[in-house]
Amino acid sequence: MANNFAFRSRSFFVYLFIGLFSSGLALLFSDLAHLNPNQFLDSPLPAYSLPFIAAICILLFERLFSRYKQVGLIFVVKAYHFDEGQLHWGNLIYQFAMGLLLTWGGYAVGIVGPACYLSAVVASNLSYSARLTEGQVRLSVACGTAAAVAALFNAPLAGTVIAYELVMRRFNWRSIATIAVVAATASVISQLHGGSMLTINLPPQSFEWHGLAQFALLGMLCGVFATLLVKLIRAMPKLNRNYAVTIAASVTALAGLLNPQWLGLEPITPNGLLYWELDLGQQHLWLLARIVLTTVALAFALPGGSLGPMLVIGGILGSIIGEVIPDSADLMLVIVGMGAMFGAVFRTPWAAFLLITEQTMQVEIVIPAIVACLCASAIAKYIFRSPSLIEQQLLNAQIRLINSPVLVKEENKTLDSEQLQQS
């Protein structure tokens, strides 16, 4: 019993260290990714040149780290379900460098996915070095994911539920409790660092029940666009890697030539969306540009994040709905649209709802956010029967979650339990 207590105590402290180190690395990556490379140059480079410079560096890194190219959030999921939670340090170096190159190059990718992967690598290796059990090493990967989200957004609840909905995909209260402790630790580090990177200065809002239909409509629209994005990504042809990166760079550079503000995610923040001064036609053009750039980046498997772009697309949809519907709750529609699009694309409605709620800390947004997130996910899943973005990317990598040993074992346990109850 004493040995068992000592082991449990050691594993608890290992998970605390995972929360500390994983969140620290995620925040370091975020700080570097938000730097503007032009500020270090005497003469700033034109916006359209950045994607090509980044593309050259990307192809070089892919040759140098050819053994470690399996990075991104989908390989966190793969590690949890198929690889006993094993992730390698070489992948961390590759993901760190590639994530920075893509964001500095102006590609329509985010930093949350790479940060989750980096944190998962740290968590996996810390737990493995501490000689935890196979199940605990696997759990540490989910803990690392939760730590990254909690650190970047100061959102421990959203981080916990994302790890459950996106990575684990099965309920185990002990595992959830462990993840929650790690996420809470990361959230403390986030507060010491300055809080969420997604600063939303939403004025106090009021909610009226008769206005609920506009949020349901927004949710349904986000479900349609989420399905469209996944189908576009699935329809894109598989090309030689050099060609794929060159095309992605060319499309992104062309966008930078037409409008430098279309590059990256920095020019269009949540606060910027709240107080947009663009007419409806310009907003439609922005929406088209973001969809095209995001689709190209994700379809050609550039190792960047997809959560940030989905928040932006959802926010633009919310802004458009606010312009179209008279006397609408336009500011709340922008914020709720971010969550609805995120929830529909990743099929994580509760994590999306919690993320938006934790960012605004307003009770009035709770019911509209729940309705929109659930409607968006339901439309994508049950009406269009579209896989989530993660599931589609896993299928593109010839990985089927239905064959996961973890999920199969859990299903067998459920069947055995039902048979015992019937006998």
MARZASE-411514 format. One record per residue (C-alpha): y, x, z; residue in three letters. Coordinates in pm, whole numbers, plus 50000, padded with zeros to 5 digits. Layout:
+-------+-------+-------+------+
: north :  east :    up : type :
+-------+-------+-------+------+
:     Y :     X :     Z :  Ala :
...
+-------+-------+-------+------+
This chain:
+-------+-------+-------+------+
: north :  east :    up : type :
+-------+-------+-------+------+
: 50000 : 50000 : 50000 :  Met :
: 50235 : 50288 : 50083 :  Ala :
: 50171 : 50446 : 49744 :  Asn :
: 50233 : 50114 : 49571 :  Asn :
: 50563 : 50070 : 49757 :  Phe :
: 50670 : 50424 : 49668 :  Ala :
: 50590 : 50362 : 49300 :  Phe :
: 50784 : 50036 : 49297 :  Arg :
: 51081 : 50207 : 49466 :  Ser :
: 51072 : 50488 : 49213 :  Arg :
: 51060 : 50247 : 48921 :  Ser :
: 51353 : 50052 : 49067 :  Phe :
: 51568 : 50366 : 49082 :  Phe :
: 51459 : 50461 : 48731 :  Val :
: 51587 : 50126 : 48606 :  Tyr :
: 51916 : 50182 : 48790 :  Leu :
: 51951 : 50519 : 48618 :  Phe :
: 51876 : 50346 : 48288 :  Ile :
: 52166 : 50109 : 48355 :  Gly :
: 52399 : 50400 : 48433 :  Leu :
: 52310 : 50640 : 48153 :  Phe :
: 52248 : 50382 : 47881 :  Ser :
: 52578 : 50209 : 47943 :  Ser :
: 52761 : 50543 : 47954 :  Gly :
: 52622 : 50645 : 47617 :  Leu :
: 52701 : 50305 : 47464 :  Ala :
: 53062 : 50327 : 47584 :  Leu :
: 53098 : 50685 : 47457 :  Leu :
: 52971 : 50577 : 47116 :  Phe :
: 53210 : 50281 : 47115 :  Ser :
: 53510 : 50499 : 47204 :  Asp :
: 53431 : 50744 : 46925 :  Leu :
: 53362 : 50468 : 46672 :  Ala :
: 53702 : 50310 : 46735 :  His :
: 53886 : 50633 : 46653 :  Leu :
: 54074 : 50646 : 46326 :  Asn :
: 53983 : 50970 : 46141 :  Pro :
: 54321 : 50969 : 45964 :  Asn :
: 54502 : 51031 : 46290 :  Gln :
: 54355 : 51382 : 46299 :  Phe :
: 54476 : 51470 : 45948 :  Leu :
: 54819 : 51592 : 45840 :  Asp :
: 54812 : 51367 : 45533 :  Ser :
: 54607 : 51043 : 45571 :  Pro :
: 54331 : 50983 : 45319 :  Leu :
: 54360 : 50672 : 45101 :  Pro :
: 54145 : 50385 : 45225 :  Ala :
: 53932 : 50371 : 44911 :  Tyr :
: 53822 : 50734 : 44951 :  Ser :
: 53670 : 50692 : 45299 :  Leu :
: 53354 : 50504 : 45187 :  Pro :
: 53270 : 50776 : 44933 :  Phe :
: 53322 : 51058 : 45184 :  Ile :
: 53103 : 50873 : 45433 :  Ala :
: 52839 : 50808 : 45163 :  Ala :
: 52809 : 51179 : 45084 :  Ile :
: 52765 : 51258 : 45453 :  Cys :
: 52514 : 50973 : 45491 :  Ile :
: 52293 : 51101 : 45209 :  Leu :
: 52309 : 51453 : 45355 :  Leu :
: 52209 : 51332 : 45701 :  Phe :
: 51925 : 51126 : 45557 :  Glu :
: 51779 : 51440 : 45403 :  Arg :
: 51824 : 51647 : 45719 :  Leu :
: 51675 : 51377 : 45944 :  Phe :
: 51421 : 51227 : 45704 :  Ser :
: 51166 : 51194 : 45987 :  Arg :
: 51403 : 50996 : 46208 :  Tyr :
: 51549 : 50731 : 45976 :  Lys :
: 51385 : 50434 : 46149 :  Gln :
: 51683 : 50328 : 46357 :  Val :
: 51869 : 50010 : 46436 :  Gly :
: 51806 : 49699 : 46637 :  Leu :
: 51496 : 49602 : 46438 :  Ile :
: 51324 : 49920 : 46550 :  Phe :
: 51408 : 49842 : 46911 :  Val :
: 51217 : 49517 : 46859 :  Val :
: 50937 : 49708 : 46683 :  Lys :
: 50914 : 49962 : 46966 :  Ala :
: 50881 : 49685 : 47224 :  Tyr :
: 50615 : 49489 : 47037 :  His :
: 50415 : 49755 : 46853 :  Phe :
: 50490 : 50107 : 46984 :  Asp :
: 50456 : 50069 : 47363 :  Glu :
: 50831 : 50121 : 47394 :  Gly :
: 50825 : 50472 : 47250 :  Gln :
: 51148 : 50595 : 47086 :  Leu :
: 51241 : 50955 : 47008 :  His :
: 51544 : 51175 : 47069 :  Trp :
: 51567 : 51274 : 46702 :  Gly :
: 51631 : 50910 : 46613 :  Asn :
: 51912 : 50902 : 46869 :  Leu :
: 52096 : 51191 : 46702 :  Ile :
: 52053 : 51033 : 46360 :  Tyr :
: 52171 : 50687 : 46475 :  Gln :
: 52469 : 50832 : 46662 :  Phe :
: 52591 : 51027 : 46360 :  Ala :
: 52522 : 50753 : 46106 :  Met :
: 52685 : 50483 : 46318 :  Gly :
: 53004 : 50687 : 46343 :  Leu :
: 53007 : 50772 : 45972 :  Leu :
: 52970 : 50408 : 45873 :  Leu :
: 53246 : 50281 : 46100 :  Thr :
: 53481 : 50566 : 46011 :  Trp :
: 53401 : 50508 : 45643 :  Gly :
: 53520 : 50147 : 45662 :  Gly :
: 53186 : 49978 : 45596 :  Tyr :
: 53146 : 49618 : 45714 :  Ala :
: 52913 : 49705 : 45999 :  Val :
: 52951 : 49688 : 46374 :  Gly :
: 52870 : 49916 : 46664 :  Ile :
: 52664 : 49688 : 46889 :  Val :
: 52336 : 49736 : 46702 :  Gly :
: 52359 : 50118 : 46701 :  Pro :
: 52470 : 50116 : 47066 :  Ala :
: 52168 : 49902 : 47159 :  Cys :
: 51940 : 50146 : 46980 :  Tyr :
: 52098 : 50450 : 47146 :  Leu :
: 52066 : 50289 : 47488 :  Ser :
: 51705 : 50189 : 47419 :  Ala :
: 51618 : 50550 : 47328 :  Val :
: 51767 : 50676 : 47655 :  Val :
: 51586 : 50404 : 47851 :  Ala :
: 51254 : 50472 : 47681 :  Ser :
: 51263 : 50846 : 47745 :  Asn :
: 51386 : 50815 : 48104 :  Leu :
: 51104 : 50575 : 48193 :  Ser :
: 50846 : 50786 : 48009 :  Tyr :
: 50963 : 51105 : 48185 :  Ser :
: 50937 : 50922 : 48519 :  Ala :
: 50573 : 50842 : 48433 :  Arg :
: 50613 : 50469 : 48457 :  Leu :
: 50335 : 50245 : 48329 :  Thr :
: 50305 : 50144 : 47965 :  Glu :
: 50438 : 49797 : 48042 :  Gly :
: 50735 : 49940 : 48231 :  Gln :
: 50820 : 50179 : 47947 :  Val :
: 50813 : 49882 : 47710 :  Arg :
: 51035 : 49683 : 47946 :  Leu :
: 51282 : 49971 : 47962 :  Ser :
: 51357 : 49926 : 47591 :  Val :
: 51471 : 49569 : 47661 :  Ala :
: 51669 : 49699 : 47960 :  Cys :
: 51848 : 49950 : 47740 :  Gly :
: 51945 : 49675 : 47497 :  Thr :
: 52081 : 49460 : 47780 :  Ala :
: 52270 : 49757 : 47923 :  Ala :
: 52446 : 49825 : 47593 :  Ala :
: 52559 : 49463 : 47549 :  Val :
: 52664 : 49433 : 47913 :  Ala :
: 52862 : 49759 : 47892 :  Ala :
: 53037 : 49688 : 47562 :  Leu :
: 53132 : 49329 : 47647 :  Phe :
: 53127 : 49336 : 48028 :  Asn :
: 52881 : 49048 : 47991 :  Ala :
: 52573 : 49092 : 48215 :  Pro :
: 52444 : 48739 : 48157 :  Leu :
: 52471 : 48765 : 47780 :  Ala :
: 52309 : 49110 : 47789 :  Gly :
: 52015 : 48977 : 47989 :  Thr :
: 51959 : 48677 : 47763 :  Val :
: 51995 : 48883 : 47442 :  Ile :
: 51721 : 49114 : 47566 :  Ala :
: 51505 : 48808 : 47633 :  Tyr :
: 51580 : 48610 : 47313 :  Glu :
: 51605 : 48900 : 47071 :  Leu :
: 51372 : 49172 : 47200 :  Val :
: 51113 : 49030 : 47441 :  Met :
: 51071 : 48680 : 47292 :  Arg :
: 50858 : 48576 : 47589 :  Arg :
: 50943 : 48466 : 47941 :  Phe :
: 50846 : 48668 : 48246 :  Asn :
: 51061 : 48615 : 48552 :  Trp :
: 50997 : 48963 : 48697 :  Arg :
: 51099 : 49126 : 48371 :  Ser :
: 51407 : 48906 : 48342 :  Ile :
: 51508 : 48993 : 48699 :  Ala :
: 51471 : 49366 : 48626 :  Thr :
: 51677 : 49336 : 48310 :  Ile :
: 51944 : 49143 : 48501 :  Ala :
: 51974 : 49426 : 48757 :  Val :
: 52015 : 49682 : 48478 :  Val :
: 52271 : 49462 : 48299 :  Ala :
: 52468 : 49414 : 48622 :  Ala :
: 52474 : 49792 : 48673 :  Thr :
: 52601 : 49841 : 48318 :  Ala :
: 52865 : 49574 : 48372 :  Ser :
: 53000 : 49766 : 48672 :  Val :
: 53030 : 50076 : 48455 :  Ile :
: 53207 : 49864 : 48193 :  Ser :
: 53463 : 49744 : 48446 :  Gln :
: 53529 : 50101 : 48557 :  Leu :
: 53573 : 50196 : 48192 :  His :
: 53828 : 49922 : 48126 :  Gly :
: 53629 : 49607 : 48056 :  Gly :
: 53511 : 49437 : 47739 :  Ser :
: 53592 : 49581 : 47397 :  Met :
: 53622 : 49220 : 47275 :  Leu :
: 53955 : 49135 : 47436 :  Thr :
: 54032 : 48764 : 47391 :  Ile :
: 54370 : 48642 : 47518 :  Asn :
: 54293 : 48273 : 47486 :  Leu :
: 54557 : 48051 : 47650 :  Pro :
: 54425 : 47781 : 47886 :  Pro :
: 54256 : 47512 : 47677 :  Gln :
: 54189 : 47144 : 47732 :  Ser :
: 53878 : 46965 : 47608 :  Phe :
: 53849 : 46600 : 47512 :  Glu :
: 53517 : 46436 : 47433 :  Trp :
: 53638 : 46271 : 47113 :  His :
: 53704 : 46617 : 46972 :  Gly :
: 53341 : 46724 : 47010 :  Leu :
: 53258 : 46629 : 46650 :  Ala :
: 53471 : 46911 : 46510 :  Gln :
: 53267 : 47167 : 46705 :  Phe :
: 52942 : 47011 : 46585 :  Ala :
: 53076 : 47033 : 46228 :  Leu :
: 53171 : 47397 : 46283 :  Leu :
: 52822 : 47467 : 46417 :  Gly :
: 52658 : 47306 : 46115 :  Met :
: 52884 : 47504 : 45880 :  Leu :
: 52795 : 47828 : 46060 :  Cys :
: 52426 : 47738 : 46024 :  Gly :
: 52473 : 47697 : 45649 :  Val :
: 52656 : 48029 : 45614 :  Phe :
: 52403 : 48207 : 45835 :  Ala :
: 52126 : 48085 : 45606 :  Thr :
: 52326 : 48192 : 45301 :  Leu :
: 52373 : 48543 : 45439 :  Leu :
: 52005 : 48589 : 45518 :  Val :
: 51903 : 48457 : 45174 :  Lys :
: 52151 : 48689 : 45002 :  Leu :
: 52016 : 48987 : 45193 :  Ile :
: 51659 : 48889 : 45103 :  Arg :
: 51751 : 48844 : 44735 :  Ala :
: 51911 : 49185 : 44692 :  Met :
: 51687 : 49418 : 44487 :  Pro :
: 51530 : 49729 : 44636 :  Lys :
: 51689 : 50033 : 44476 :  Leu :
: 51655 : 50407 : 44488 :  Asn :
: 51827 : 50522 : 44806 :  Arg :
: 52093 : 50726 : 44626 :  Asn :
: 52177 : 50429 : 44404 :  Tyr :
: 52186 : 50188 : 44700 :  Ala :
: 52428 : 50401 : 44903 :  Val :
: 52644 : 50466 : 44596 :  Thr :
: 52669 : 50093 : 44518 :  Ile :
: 52754 : 50012 : 44881 :  Ala :
: 53022 : 50283 : 44878 :  Ala :
: 53164 : 50162 : 44546 :  Ser :
: 53187 : 49797 : 44655 :  Val :
: 53348 : 49896 : 44985 :  Thr :
: 53592 : 50133 : 44813 :  Ala :
: 53690 : 49863 : 44563 :  Leu :
: 53763 : 49630 : 44854 :  Ala :
: 53975 : 49903 : 45014 :  Gly :
: 54165 : 49944 : 44688 :  Leu :
: 54236 : 49569 : 44668 :  Leu :
: 54321 : 49531 : 45036 :  Asn :
: 54284 : 49816 : 45287 :  Pro :
: 54271 : 49556 : 45568 :  Gln :
: 53928 : 49444 : 45445 :  Trp :
: 53769 : 49774 : 45546 :  Leu :
: 53589 : 49799 : 45879 :  Gly :
: 53631 : 49561 : 46169 :  Leu :
: 53939 : 49699 : 46342 :  Glu :
: 54207 : 49521 : 46134 :  Pro :
: 54066 : 49176 : 46220 :  Ile :
: 54022 : 49138 : 46595 :  Thr :
: 53962 : 48812 : 46788 :  Pro :
: 54324 : 48808 : 46899 :  Asn :
: 54432 : 48863 : 46540 :  Gly :
: 54223 : 48566 : 46430 :  Leu :
: 54372 : 48348 : 46702 :  Leu :
: 54722 : 48395 : 46566 :  Tyr :
: 54657 : 48443 : 46196 :  Trp :
: 54955 : 48378 : 45971 :  Glu :
: 54762 : 48347 : 45647 :  Leu :
: 54750 : 48035 : 45434 :  Asp :
: 54422 : 47859 : 45362 :  Leu :
: 54372 : 48030 : 45026 :  Gly :
: 54407 : 48375 : 45179 :  Gln :
: 54166 : 48285 : 45457 :  Gln :
: 53907 : 48181 : 45198 :  His :
: 53957 : 48516 : 45023 :  Leu :
: 53905 : 48699 : 45353 :  Trp :
: 53587 : 48500 : 45414 :  Leu :
: 53451 : 48586 : 45070 :  Leu :
: 53535 : 48954 : 45115 :  Ala :
: 53365 : 48973 : 45454 :  Arg :
: 53052 : 48800 : 45327 :  Ile :
: 53023 : 49029 : 45024 :  Val :
: 53089 : 49351 : 45217 :  Leu :
: 52856 : 49254 : 45503 :  Thr :
: 52578 : 49148 : 45266 :  Thr :
: 52598 : 49472 : 45069 :  Val :
: 52596 : 49688 : 45383 :  Ala :
: 52302 : 49508 : 45544 :  Leu :
: 52100 : 49449 : 45226 :  Ala :
: 52100 : 49820 : 45144 :  Phe :
: 51983 : 49902 : 45498 :  Ala :
: 52285 : 50100 : 45611 :  Leu :
: 52209 : 50179 : 45977 :  Pro :
: 52505 : 49995 : 46129 :  Gly :
: 52538 : 49688 : 46346 :  Gly :
: 52547 : 49327 : 46231 :  Ser :
: 52669 : 49145 : 46543 :  Leu :
: 53035 : 49242 : 46496 :  Gly :
: 53052 : 49125 : 46132 :  Pro :
: 52898 : 48792 : 46231 :  Met :
: 53161 : 48739 : 46499 :  Leu :
: 53431 : 48804 : 46240 :  Val :
: 53280 : 48567 : 45980 :  Ile :
: 53234 : 48297 : 46243 :  Gly :
: 53592 : 48341 : 46361 :  Gly :
: 53723 : 48303 : 46005 :  Ile :
: 53516 : 47986 : 45957 :  Leu :
: 53660 : 47849 : 46280 :  Gly :
: 54012 : 47930 : 46164 :  Ser :
: 53951 : 47753 : 45830 :  Ile :
: 53814 : 47442 : 46004 :  Ile :
: 54120 : 47444 : 46230 :  Gly :
: 54346 : 47447 : 45924 :  Glu :
: 54156 : 47169 : 45746 :  Val :
: 54118 : 46922 : 46036 :  Ile :
: 54448 : 46773 : 46152 :  Pro :
: 54532 : 46800 : 46523 :  Asp :
: 54227 : 47015 : 46588 :  Ser :
: 54167 : 47256 : 46875 :  Ala :
: 54230 : 47544 : 46635 :  Asp :
: 54232 : 47831 : 46887 :  Leu :
: 53911 : 47716 : 47052 :  Met :
: 53749 : 47666 : 46709 :  Leu :
: 53805 : 48035 : 46627 :  Val :
: 53632 : 48156 : 46944 :  Ile :
: 53351 : 47900 : 46931 :  Val :
: 53295 : 47986 : 46563 :  Gly :
: 53229 : 48347 : 46659 :  Met :
: 52954 : 48244 : 46898 :  Gly :
: 52803 : 47984 : 46663 :  Ala :
: 52770 : 48230 : 46375 :  Met :
: 52623 : 48496 : 46602 :  Phe :
: 52373 : 48249 : 46748 :  Gly :
: 52270 : 48113 : 46407 :  Ala :
: 52219 : 48450 : 46239 :  Val :
: 52018 : 48602 : 46523 :  Phe :
: 51869 : 48273 : 46645 :  Arg :
: 52000 : 48343 : 46995 :  Thr :
: 52211 : 48035 : 47078 :  Pro :
: 52209 : 48080 : 47455 :  Trp :
: 52304 : 48446 : 47439 :  Ala :
: 52587 : 48359 : 47198 :  Ala :
: 52711 : 48082 : 47425 :  Phe :
: 52707 : 48310 : 47729 :  Leu :
: 52884 : 48590 : 47544 :  Leu :
: 53172 : 48363 : 47443 :  Ile :
: 53190 : 48206 : 47789 :  Thr :
: 53196 : 48544 : 47965 :  Glu :
: 53472 : 48667 : 47734 :  Gln :
: 53702 : 48368 : 47786 :  Thr :
: 53607 : 48264 : 48142 :  Met :
: 53727 : 47910 : 48072 :  Gln :
: 53520 : 47608 : 48176 :  Val :
: 53670 : 47398 : 47896 :  Glu :
: 53494 : 47605 : 47631 :  Ile :
: 53144 : 47556 : 47777 :  Val :
: 53046 : 47223 : 47617 :  Ile :
: 53202 : 47295 : 47273 :  Pro :
: 53031 : 47635 : 47267 :  Ala :
: 52690 : 47492 : 47362 :  Ile :
: 52715 : 47217 : 47098 :  Val :
: 52828 : 47452 : 46821 :  Ala :
: 52574 : 47726 : 46900 :  Cys :
: 52281 : 47483 : 46923 :  Leu :
: 52385 : 47297 : 46605 :  Cys :
: 52422 : 47623 : 46412 :  Ala :
: 52082 : 47756 : 46518 :  Ser :
: 51913 : 47419 : 46458 :  Ala :
: 52054 : 47389 : 46105 :  Ile :
: 51937 : 47740 : 46012 :  Ala :
: 51596 : 47709 : 46176 :  Lys :
: 51487 : 47350 : 46130 :  Tyr :
: 51680 : 47225 : 45826 :  Ile :
: 51675 : 47534 : 45606 :  Phe :
: 51374 : 47697 : 45778 :  Arg :
: 51542 : 48034 : 45740 :  Ser :
: 51423 : 48337 : 45937 :  Pro :
: 51673 : 48508 : 46161 :  Ser :
: 51842 : 48822 : 46032 :  Leu :
: 51626 : 49041 : 46257 :  Ile :
: 51308 : 48870 : 46138 :  Glu :
: 51414 : 48914 : 45774 :  Gln :
: 51493 : 49282 : 45826 :  Gln :
: 51157 : 49328 : 45997 :  Leu :
: 50986 : 49159 : 45700 :  Leu :
: 51175 : 49392 : 45464 :  Asn :
: 51027 : 49680 : 45664 :  Ala :
: 50677 : 49524 : 45635 :  Gln :
: 50669 : 49429 : 46004 :  Ile :
: 50550 : 49082 : 46108 :  Arg :
: 50625 : 48978 : 46464 :  Leu :
: 50347 : 48721 : 46450 :  Ile :
: 50106 : 49017 : 46474 :  Asn :
: 50271 : 49157 : 46788 :  Ser :
: 50003 : 49257 : 47043 :  Pro :
: 50244 : 49156 : 47320 :  Val :
: 50291 : 48804 : 47189 :  Leu :
: 49923 : 48764 : 47100 :  Val :
: 49824 : 48868 : 47453 :  Lys :
: 50074 : 48623 : 47600 :  Glu :
: 49942 : 48343 : 47379 :  Glu :
: 49584 : 48419 : 47484 :  Asn :
: 49687 : 48404 : 47850 :  Lys :
: 49843 : 48062 : 47792 :  Thr :
: 49529 : 47935 : 47618 :  Leu :
: 49304 : 48065 : 47896 :  Asp :
: 49525 : 47899 : 48157 :  Ser :
: 49512 : 47565 : 47972 :  Glu :
: 49134 : 47585 : 47942 :  Gln :
: 49099 : 47651 : 48316 :  Leu :
: 49317 : 47351 : 48396 :  Gln :
: 49106 : 47127 : 48171 :  Gln :
: 48773 : 47245 : 48316 :  Ser :
+-------+-------+-------+------+
